[in-house]
Amino acid sequence: MDRAYEGNETRYLVQSLGFEPVVPPKENRVDPWPHDAELYKRRNEIERLFGRIKRFRRVFTRYDKTDLMFSAFVTIAFIADQLR
């Protein structure tokens, strides 16, 4: 969830599913809510990590037929990302 989806309906749906929305309100919002800026930064780090992992075509297109092989290659992709 990011600022493009920060409407009341989306926030209520996320909260009803038991999640905590960490997206900050838009600047022109009439009734802004408090948000945790540090948690939002951590969310951004995760988004960037997934972006880097998707550079591996095998992960992006999911060539592997079994979950075990897919998770093994995702692990290899994480290791390769850390070694860069």
Gaussian input, Z-matrix of N, CA and C with variables (Angstrom, degrees):
# hf/3-21g

backbone

0 1
 N
 C     1     B1
 C     2     B2     1     A1
 N     3     B3     2     A2     1     D1
 C     4     B4     3     A3     2     D2
 C     5     B5     4     A4     3     D3
 N     6     B6     5     A5     4     D4
 C     7     B7     6     A6     5     D5
 C     8     B8     7     A7     6     D6
 N     9     B9     8     A8     7     D7
 C    10    B10     9     A9     8     D8
 C    11    B11    10    A10     9     D9
 N    12    B12    11    A11    10    D10
 C    13    B13    12    A12    11    D11
 C    14    B14    13    A13    12    D12
 N    15    B15    14    A14    13    D13
 C    16    B16    15    A15    14    D14
 C    17    B17    16    A16    15    D15
 N    18    B18    17    A17    16    D16
 C    19    B19    18    A18    17    D17
 C    20    B20    19    A19    18    D18
 N    21    B21    20    A20    19    D19
 C    22    B22    21    A21    20    D20
 C    23    B23    22    A22    21    D21
 N    24    B24    23    A23    22    D22
 C    25    B25    24    A24    23    D23
 C    26    B26    25    A25    24    D24
 N    27    B27    26    A26    25    D25
 C    28    B28    27    A27    26    D26
 C    29    B29    28    A28    27    D27
 N    30    B30    29    A29    28    D28
 C    31    B31    30    A30    29    D29
 C    32    B32    31    A31    30    D30
 N    33    B33    32    A32    31    D31
 C    34    B34    33    A33    32    D32
 C    35    B35    34    A34    33    D33
 N    36    B36    35    A35    34    D34
 C    37    B37    36    A36    35    D35
 C    38    B38    37    A37    36    D36
 N    39    B39    38    A38    37    D37
 C    40    B40    39    A39    38    D38
 C    41    B41    40    A40    39    D39
 N    42    B42    41    A41    40    D40
 C    43    B43    42    A42    41    D41
 C    44    B44    43    A43    42    D42
 N    45    B45    44    A44    43    D43
 C    46    B46    45    A45    44    D44
 C    47    B47    46    A46    45    D45
 N    48    B48    47    A47    46    D46
 C    49    B49    48    A48    47    D47
 C    50    B50    49    A49    48    D48
 N    51    B51    50    A50    49    D49
 C    52    B52    51    A51    50    D50
 C    53    B53    52    A52    51    D51
 N    54    B54    53    A53    52    D52
 C    55    B55    54    A54    53    D53
 C    56    B56    55    A55    54    D54
 N    57    B57    56    A56    55    D55
 C    58    B58    57    A57    56    D56
 C    59    B59    58    A58    57    D57
 N    60    B60    59    A59    58    D58
 C    61    B61    60    A60    59    D59
 C    62    B62    61    A61    60    D60
 N    63    B63    62    A62    61    D61
 C    64    B64    63    A63    62    D62
 C    65    B65    64    A64    63    D63
 N    66    B66    65    A65    64    D64
 C    67    B67    66    A66    65    D65
 C    68    B68    67    A67    66    D66
 N    69    B69    68    A68    67    D67
 C    70    B70    69    A69    68    D68
 C    71    B71    70    A70    69    D69
 N    72    B72    71    A71    70    D70
 C    73    B73    72    A72    71    D71
 C    74    B74    73    A73    72    D72
 N    75    B75    74    A74    73    D73
 C    76    B76    75    A75    74    D74
 C    77    B77    76    A76    75    D75
 N    78    B78    77    A77    76    D76
 C    79    B79    78    A78    77    D77
 C    80    B80    79    A79    78    D78
 N    81    B81    80    A80    79    D79
 C    82    B82    81    A81    80    D80
 C    83    B83    82    A82    81    D81
 N    84    B84    83    A83    82    D82
 C    85    B85    84    A84    83    D83
 C    86    B86    85    A85    84    D84
 N    87    B87    86    A86    85    D85
 C    88    B88    87    A87    86    D86
 C    89    B89    88    A88    87    D87
 N    90    B90    89    A89    88    D88
 C    91    B91    90    A90    89    D89
 C    92    B92    91    A91    90    D90
 N    93    B93    92    A92    91    D91
 C    94    B94    93    A93    92    D92
 C    95    B95    94    A94    93    D93
 N    96    B96    95    A95    94    D94
 C    97    B97    96    A96    95    D95
 C    98    B98    97    A97    96    D96
 N    99    B99    98    A98    97    D97
 C   100   B100    99    A99    98    D98
 C   101   B101   100   A100    99    D99
 N   102   B102   101   A101   100   D100
 C   103   B103   102   A102   101   D101
 C   104   B104   103   A103   102   D102
 N   105   B105   104   A104   103   D103
 C   106   B106   105   A105   104   D104
 C   107   B107   106   A106   105   D105
 N   108   B108   107   A107   106   D106
 C   109   B109   108   A108   107   D107
 C   110   B110   109   A109   108   D108
 N   111   B111   110   A110   109   D109
 C   112   B112   111   A111   110   D110
 C   113   B113   112   A112   111   D111
 N   114   B114   113   A113   112   D112
 C   115   B115   114   A114   113   D113
 C   116   B116   115   A115   114   D114
 N   117   B117   116   A116   115   D115
 C   118   B118   117   A117   116   D116
 C   119   B119   118   A118   117   D117
 N   120   B120   119   A119   118   D118
 C   121   B121   120   A120   119   D119
 C   122   B122   121   A121   120   D120
 N   123   B123   122   A122   121   D121
 C   124   B124   123   A123   122   D122
 C   125   B125   124   A124   123   D123
 N   126   B126   125   A125   124   D124
 C   127   B127   126   A126   125   D125
 C   128   B128   127   A127   126   D126
 N   129   B129   128   A128   127   D127
 C   130   B130   129   A129   128   D128
 C   131   B131   130   A130   129   D129
 N   132   B132   131   A131   130   D130
 C   133   B133   132   A132   131   D131
 C   134   B134   133   A133   132   D132
 N   135   B135   134   A134   133   D133
 C   136   B136   135   A135   134   D134
 C   137   B137   136   A136   135   D135
 N   138   B138   137   A137   136   D136
 C   139   B139   138   A138   137   D137
 C   140   B140   139   A139   138   D138
 N   141   B141   140   A140   139   D139
 C   142   B142   141   A141   140   D140
 C   143   B143   142   A142   141   D141
 N   144   B144   143   A143   142   D142
 C   145   B145   144   A144   143   D143
 C   146   B146   145   A145   144   D144
 N   147   B147   146   A146   145   D145
 C   148   B148   147   A147   146   D146
 C   149   B149   148   A148   147   D147
 N   150   B150   149   A149   148   D148
 C   151   B151   150   A150   149   D149
 C   152   B152   151   A151   150   D150
 N   153   B153   152   A152   151   D151
 C   154   B154   153   A153   152   D152
 C   155   B155   154   A154   153   D153
 N   156   B156   155   A155   154   D154
 C   157   B157   156   A156   155   D155
 C   158   B158   157   A157   156   D156
 N   159   B159   158   A158   157   D157
 C   160   B160   159   A159   158   D158
 C   161   B161   160   A160   159   D159
 N   162   B162   161   A161   160   D160
 C   163   B163   162   A162   161   D161
 C   164   B164   163   A163   162   D162
 N   165   B165   164   A164   163   D163
 C   166   B166   165   A165   164   D164
 C   167   B167   166   A166   165   D165
 N   168   B168   167   A167   166   D166
 C   169   B169   168   A168   167   D167
 C   170   B170   169   A169   168   D168
 N   171   B171   170   A170   169   D169
 C   172   B172   171   A171   170   D170
 C   173   B173   172   A172   171   D171
 N   174   B174   173   A173   172   D172
 C   175   B175   174   A174   173   D173
 C   176   B176   175   A175   174   D174
 N   177   B177   176   A176   175   D175
 C   178   B178   177   A177   176   D176
 C   179   B179   178   A178   177   D177
 N   180   B180   179   A179   178   D178
 C   181   B181   180   A180   179   D179
 C   182   B182   181   A181   180   D180
 N   183   B183   182   A182   181   D181
 C   184   B184   183   A183   182   D182
 C   185   B185   184   A184   183   D183
 N   186   B186   185   A185   184   D184
 C   187   B187   186   A186   185   D185
 C   188   B188   187   A187   186   D186
 N   189   B189   188   A188   187   D187
 C   190   B190   189   A189   188   D188
 C   191   B191   190   A190   189   D189
 N   192   B192   191   A191   190   D190
 C   193   B193   192   A192   191   D191
 C   194   B194   193   A193   192   D192
 N   195   B195   194   A194   193   D193
 C   196   B196   195   A195   194   D194
 C   197   B197   196   A196   195   D195
 N   198   B198   197   A197   196   D196
 C   199   B199   198   A198   197   D197
 C   200   B200   199   A199   198   D198
 N   201   B201   200   A200   199   D199
 C   202   B202   201   A201   200   D200
 C   203   B203   202   A202   201   D201
 N   204   B204   203   A203   202   D202
 C   205   B205   204   A204   203   D203
 C   206   B206   205   A205   204   D204
 N   207   B207   206   A206   205   D205
 C   208   B208   207   A207   206   D206
 C   209   B209   208   A208   207   D207
 N   210   B210   209   A209   208   D208
 C   211   B211   210   A210   209   D209
 C   212   B212   211   A211   210   D210
 N   213   B213   212   A212   211   D211
 C   214   B214   213   A213   212   D212
 C   215   B215   214   A214   213   D213
 N   216   B216   215   A215   214   D214
 C   217   B217   216   A216   215   D215
 C   218   B218   217   A217   216   D216
 N   219   B219   218   A218   217   D217
 C   220   B220   219   A219   218   D218
 C   221   B221   220   A220   219   D219
 N   222   B222   221   A221   220   D220
 C   223   B223   222   A222   221   D221
 C   224   B224   223   A223   222   D222
 N   225   B225   224   A224   223   D223
 C   226   B226   225   A225   224   D224
 C   227   B227   226   A226   225   D225
 N   228   B228   227   A227   226   D226
 C   229   B229   228   A228   227   D227
 C   230   B230   229   A229   228   D228
 N   231   B231   230   A230   229   D229
 C   232   B232   231   A231   230   D230
 C   233   B233   232   A232   231   D231
 N   234   B234   233   A233   232   D232
 C   235   B235   234   A234   233   D233
 C   236   B236   235   A235   234   D234
 N   237   B237   236   A236   235   D235
 C   238   B238   237   A237   236   D236
 C   239   B239   238   A238   237   D237
 N   240   B240   239   A239   238   D238
 C   241   B241   240   A240   239   D239
 C   242   B242   241   A241   240   D240
 N   243   B243   242   A242   241   D241
 C   244   B244   243   A243   242   D242
 C   245   B245   244   A244   243   D243
 N   246   B246   245   A245   244   D244
 C   247   B247   246   A246   245   D245
 C   248   B248   247   A247   246   D246
 N   249   B249   248   A248   247   D247
 C   250   B250   249   A249   248   D248
 C   251   B251   250   A250   249   D249

   B1=1.4466
   B2=1.5217
   B3=1.3146
   B4=1.4522
   B5=1.5317
   B6=1.3042
   B7=1.4712
   B8=1.5215
   B9=1.3065
   B10=1.4624
   B11=1.5297
   B12=1.3301
   B13=1.4640
   B14=1.5230
   B15=1.3030
   B16=1.4561
   B17=1.5213
   B18=1.3042
   B19=1.4624
   B20=1.5170
   B21=1.3168
   B22=1.4599
   B23=1.5238
   B24=1.3378
   B25=1.4583
   B26=1.5285
   B27=1.3204
   B28=1.4624
   B29=1.5246
   B30=1.3151
   B31=1.4763
   B32=1.5147
   B33=1.3324
   B34=1.4694
   B35=1.5166
   B36=1.3243
   B37=1.4586
   B38=1.5252
   B39=1.3268
   B40=1.4633
   B41=1.5297
   B42=1.3221
   B43=1.4641
   B44=1.5244
   B45=1.3403
   B46=1.4592
   B47=1.5217
   B48=1.3333
   B49=1.4660
   B50=1.5272
   B51=1.3264
   B52=1.4514
   B53=1.5181
   B54=1.3159
   B55=1.4550
   B56=1.5217
   B57=1.3318
   B58=1.4584
   B59=1.5205
   B60=1.3295
   B61=1.4626
   B62=1.5245
   B63=1.3175
   B64=1.4617
   B65=1.5192
   B66=1.3055
   B67=1.4552
   B68=1.5285
   B69=1.3315
   B70=1.4668
   B71=1.5261
   B72=1.3190
   B73=1.4662
   B74=1.5197
   B75=1.3101
   B76=1.4616
   B77=1.5303
   B78=1.3143
   B79=1.4622
   B80=1.5262
   B81=1.3308
   B82=1.4592
   B83=1.5280
   B84=1.3185
   B85=1.4628
   B86=1.5277
   B87=1.3356
   B88=1.4621
   B89=1.5275
   B90=1.3258
   B91=1.4682
   B92=1.5281
   B93=1.3575
   B94=1.4636
   B95=1.5247
   B96=1.3104
   B97=1.4534
   B98=1.5311
   B99=1.3027
   B100=1.4719
   B101=1.5306
   B102=1.3078
   B103=1.4589
   B104=1.5181
   B105=1.3046
   B106=1.4563
   B107=1.5256
   B108=1.3163
   B109=1.4652
   B110=1.5252
   B111=1.3167
   B112=1.4728
   B113=1.5272
   B114=1.3129
   B115=1.4672
   B116=1.5268
   B117=1.3230
   B118=1.4599
   B119=1.5291
   B120=1.3375
   B121=1.4613
   B122=1.5204
   B123=1.3294
   B124=1.4658
   B125=1.5266
   B126=1.3250
   B127=1.4558
   B128=1.5201
   B129=1.3350
   B130=1.4501
   B131=1.5300
   B132=1.3198
   B133=1.4616
   B134=1.5209
   B135=1.3213
   B136=1.4593
   B137=1.5283
   B138=1.3290
   B139=1.4661
   B140=1.5347
   B141=1.3253
   B142=1.4633
   B143=1.5148
   B144=1.3512
   B145=1.4570
   B146=1.5265
   B147=1.3283
   B148=1.4552
   B149=1.5230
   B150=1.3132
   B151=1.4574
   B152=1.5198
   B153=1.3422
   B154=1.4637
   B155=1.5191
   B156=1.3126
   B157=1.4670
   B158=1.5217
   B159=1.3176
   B160=1.4634
   B161=1.5195
   B162=1.3270
   B163=1.4676
   B164=1.5134
   B165=1.3308
   B166=1.4528
   B167=1.5246
   B168=1.3126
   B169=1.4626
   B170=1.5200
   B171=1.3031
   B172=1.4636
   B173=1.5258
   B174=1.3181
   B175=1.4628
   B176=1.5236
   B177=1.3200
   B178=1.4574
   B179=1.5250
   B180=1.3300
   B181=1.4655
   B182=1.5126
   B183=1.3212
   B184=1.4634
   B185=1.5287
   B186=1.3280
   B187=1.4633
   B188=1.5221
   B189=1.3198
   B190=1.4620
   B191=1.5193
   B192=1.3288
   B193=1.4656
   B194=1.5240
   B195=1.3241
   B196=1.4624
   B197=1.5212
   B198=1.3100
   B199=1.4698
   B200=1.5177
   B201=1.3313
   B202=1.4592
   B203=1.5274
   B204=1.3155
   B205=1.4642
   B206=1.5288
   B207=1.3223
   B208=1.4679
   B209=1.5287
   B210=1.3264
   B211=1.4690
   B212=1.5208
   B213=1.3261
   B214=1.4657
   B215=1.5235
   B216=1.3366
   B217=1.4647
   B218=1.5226
   B219=1.3246
   B220=1.4640
   B221=1.5244
   B222=1.3247
   B223=1.4608
   B224=1.5265
   B225=1.3286
   B226=1.4660
   B227=1.5303
   B228=1.3263
   B229=1.4627
   B230=1.5270
   B231=1.3414
   B232=1.4616
   B233=1.5266
   B234=1.3196
   B235=1.4705
   B236=1.5304
   B237=1.3315
   B238=1.4661
   B239=1.5321
   B240=1.3217
   B241=1.4630
   B242=1.5221
   B243=1.3211
   B244=1.4556
   B245=1.5206
   B246=1.3352
   B247=1.4638
   B248=1.5234
   B249=1.3141
   B250=1.4729
   B251=1.4472
   A1=108.14
   A2=116.39
   A3=120.39
   A4=109.04
   A5=116.30
   A6=119.32
   A7=113.61
   A8=118.14
   A9=119.97
   A10=111.08
   A11=117.10
   A12=121.68
   A13=111.73
   A14=117.90
   A15=120.41
   A16=112.82
   A17=118.98
   A18=121.42
   A19=112.50
   A20=116.21
   A21=121.00
   A22=112.03
   A23=117.37
   A24=120.20
   A25=111.07
   A26=115.79
   A27=119.96
   A28=110.65
   A29=117.09
   A30=119.86
   A31=111.27
   A32=117.24
   A33=120.02
   A34=111.20
   A35=117.28
   A36=120.51
   A37=110.53
   A38=116.41
   A39=120.78
   A40=110.36
   A41=117.10
   A42=120.66
   A43=111.33
   A44=118.43
   A45=120.64
   A46=111.64
   A47=117.12
   A48=120.94
   A49=111.68
   A50=117.17
   A51=121.08
   A52=114.84
   A53=117.76
   A54=121.55
   A55=110.09
   A56=115.07
   A57=120.35
   A58=109.22
   A59=118.52
   A60=119.01
   A61=110.45
   A62=116.30
   A63=120.38
   A64=111.71
   A65=117.49
   A66=120.94
   A67=110.03
   A68=117.18
   A69=118.99
   A70=110.40
   A71=117.81
   A72=119.59
   A73=110.98
   A74=115.63
   A75=119.88
   A76=108.92
   A77=115.93
   A78=120.51
   A79=112.90
   A80=117.48
   A81=120.36
   A82=113.17
   A83=117.61
   A84=122.45
   A85=109.68
   A86=117.03
   A87=121.92
   A88=111.18
   A89=117.01
   A90=121.05
   A91=110.20
   A92=117.39
   A93=120.09
   A94=111.65
   A95=116.20
   A96=122.32
   A97=108.86
   A98=117.20
   A99=119.05
   A100=109.57
   A101=116.66
   A102=120.66
   A103=109.44
   A104=115.20
   A105=122.11
   A106=108.50
   A107=117.63
   A108=121.98
   A109=111.14
   A110=117.02
   A111=119.97
   A112=110.71
   A113=117.01
   A114=121.23
   A115=110.29
   A116=117.03
   A117=120.90
   A118=110.43
   A119=117.92
   A120=121.28
   A121=110.74
   A122=116.21
   A123=120.30
   A124=110.50
   A125=117.17
   A126=121.81
   A127=110.06
   A128=116.17
   A129=121.20
   A130=110.82
   A131=117.83
   A132=120.72
   A133=110.99
   A134=116.79
   A135=121.27
   A136=110.37
   A137=116.99
   A138=120.72
   A139=110.50
   A140=116.98
   A141=120.16
   A142=111.63
   A143=117.12
   A144=120.80
   A145=110.50
   A146=117.65
   A147=120.18
   A148=111.19
   A149=117.86
   A150=121.03
   A151=111.88
   A152=116.51
   A153=119.87
   A154=111.43
   A155=117.77
   A156=121.02
   A157=110.56
   A158=117.69
   A159=120.66
   A160=112.55
   A161=118.23
   A162=119.77
   A163=111.00
   A164=116.60
   A165=120.77
   A166=107.76
   A167=115.68
   A168=119.82
   A169=112.14
   A170=116.47
   A171=120.09
   A172=111.05
   A173=117.57
   A174=120.88
   A175=109.53
   A176=116.24
   A177=121.12
   A178=112.11
   A179=117.47
   A180=120.29
   A181=113.36
   A182=117.43
   A183=124.24
   A184=111.35
   A185=115.03
   A186=120.86
   A187=112.66
   A188=117.32
   A189=120.83
   A190=111.14
   A191=115.83
   A192=120.37
   A193=112.62
   A194=117.10
   A195=118.91
   A196=110.81
   A197=115.29
   A198=120.04
   A199=111.29
   A200=116.50
   A201=120.44
   A202=111.33
   A203=117.16
   A204=120.21
   A205=111.27
   A206=116.76
   A207=119.77
   A208=110.56
   A209=116.40
   A210=118.57
   A211=111.39
   A212=117.47
   A213=120.01
   A214=110.33
   A215=117.45
   A216=118.60
   A217=111.46
   A218=117.93
   A219=119.76
   A220=109.37
   A221=116.72
   A222=120.93
   A223=110.83
   A224=116.53
   A225=120.70
   A226=109.96
   A227=116.92
   A228=120.51
   A229=110.74
   A230=117.63
   A231=120.71
   A232=110.83
   A233=116.38
   A234=120.53
   A235=109.88
   A236=116.83
   A237=120.54
   A238=110.26
   A239=116.84
   A240=119.60
   A241=111.15
   A242=117.35
   A243=120.68
   A244=112.59
   A245=116.02
   A246=119.68
   A247=112.43
   A248=117.83
   A249=120.55
   A250=109.38
   D1=130.94
   D2=175.69
   D3=-133.10
   D4=-172.58
   D5=-173.37
   D6=-60.06
   D7=-24.98
   D8=179.40
   D9=-66.37
   D10=-23.21
   D11=-177.90
   D12=-115.46
   D13=34.58
   D14=-173.46
   D15=-91.55
   D16=17.97
   D17=-179.43
   D18=-68.53
   D19=162.82
   D20=-177.69
   D21=-60.53
   D22=-40.99
   D23=-177.63
   D24=-62.25
   D25=-43.61
   D26=-179.76
   D27=-66.83
   D28=-41.96
   D29=178.28
   D30=-61.53
   D31=-43.75
   D32=179.97
   D33=-65.28
   D34=-37.94
   D35=178.05
   D36=-63.53
   D37=-46.46
   D38=179.91
   D39=-61.42
   D40=-43.25
   D41=179.74
   D42=-67.65
   D43=-36.08
   D44=179.63
   D45=-69.08
   D46=-24.25
   D47=177.16
   D48=-84.35
   D49=-1.71
   D50=176.04
   D51=92.93
   D52=11.33
   D53=178.67
   D54=-100.31
   D55=158.85
   D56=176.68
   D57=-106.69
   D58=112.14
   D59=178.50
   D60=-69.51
   D61=132.46
   D62=-178.00
   D63=-111.92
   D64=7.37
   D65=-178.13
   D66=-74.36
   D67=134.46
   D68=176.97
   D69=-74.43
   D70=153.98
   D71=178.63
   D72=-72.43
   D73=158.31
   D74=175.22
   D75=-65.26
   D76=154.62
   D77=-176.31
   D78=-66.40
   D79=-28.24
   D80=-178.29
   D81=-94.04
   D82=14.61
   D83=-178.63
   D84=-72.58
   D85=135.78
   D86=-178.10
   D87=-72.75
   D88=-42.38
   D89=-178.03
   D90=-119.72
   D91=75.33
   D92=-177.90
   D93=-68.60
   D94=153.82
   D95=178.31
   D96=-111.17
   D97=156.85
   D98=177.21
   D99=-72.77
   D100=146.21
   D101=177.64
   D102=-138.75
   D103=155.87
   D104=-179.28
   D105=-91.01
   D106=105.08
   D107=-175.89
   D108=-64.90
   D109=-36.43
   D110=-179.36
   D111=-66.50
   D112=-41.71
   D113=178.07
   D114=-65.52
   D115=-36.20
   D116=178.16
   D117=-65.84
   D118=-37.26
   D119=176.53
   D120=-63.62
   D121=-40.50
   D122=179.03
   D123=-64.35
   D124=-36.41
   D125=177.50
   D126=-62.24
   D127=-40.65
   D128=179.31
   D129=-64.22
   D130=-37.35
   D131=177.94
   D132=-62.06
   D133=-40.09
   D134=178.59
   D135=-66.08
   D136=-42.79
   D137=178.19
   D138=-59.40
   D139=-43.51
   D140=179.87
   D141=-67.32
   D142=-35.46
   D143=177.18
   D144=-61.79
   D145=-45.80
   D146=178.22
   D147=-63.65
   D148=-35.36
   D149=176.18
   D150=-62.47
   D151=-41.18
   D152=178.42
   D153=-69.18
   D154=-37.18
   D155=-179.73
   D156=-68.12
   D157=-32.52
   D158=-179.58
   D159=-70.33
   D160=-7.60
   D161=173.84
   D162=-66.31
   D163=-24.47
   D164=177.60
   D165=-78.95
   D166=111.14
   D167=-173.50
   D168=-59.12
   D169=-34.19
   D170=-179.14
   D171=-63.78
   D172=-34.99
   D173=177.10
   D174=-75.79
   D175=-43.83
   D176=-176.18
   D177=-61.50
   D178=-42.25
   D179=-176.20
   D180=-96.66
   D181=-7.37
   D182=178.34
   D183=53.95
   D184=64.91
   D185=178.19
   D186=-69.13
   D187=-32.11
   D188=-173.72
   D189=-68.28
   D190=140.77
   D191=-177.36
   D192=-85.87
   D193=-28.33
   D194=-177.66
   D195=-106.71
   D196=151.63
   D197=178.42
   D198=-63.72
   D199=-34.57
   D200=-179.43
   D201=-62.82
   D202=-45.74
   D203=179.71
   D204=-68.21
   D205=-38.15
   D206=178.46
   D207=-63.43
   D208=-47.34
   D209=-179.78
   D210=-65.81
   D211=-32.52
   D212=176.80
   D213=-64.66
   D214=-42.84
   D215=-179.83
   D216=-71.58
   D217=-32.30
   D218=175.25
   D219=-62.70
   D220=-39.40
   D221=176.77
   D222=-62.38
   D223=-42.86
   D224=177.46
   D225=-62.98
   D226=-39.38
   D227=178.73
   D228=-64.51
   D229=-39.81
   D230=176.60
   D231=-62.15
   D232=-42.93
   D233=-179.97
   D234=-63.79
   D235=-45.60
   D236=179.70
   D237=-62.15
   D238=-37.76
   D239=178.67
   D240=-65.21
   D241=-39.46
   D242=179.38
   D243=-69.52
   D244=-30.07
   D245=-179.27
   D246=-76.69
   D247=-17.79
   D248=178.90
   D249=-70.59

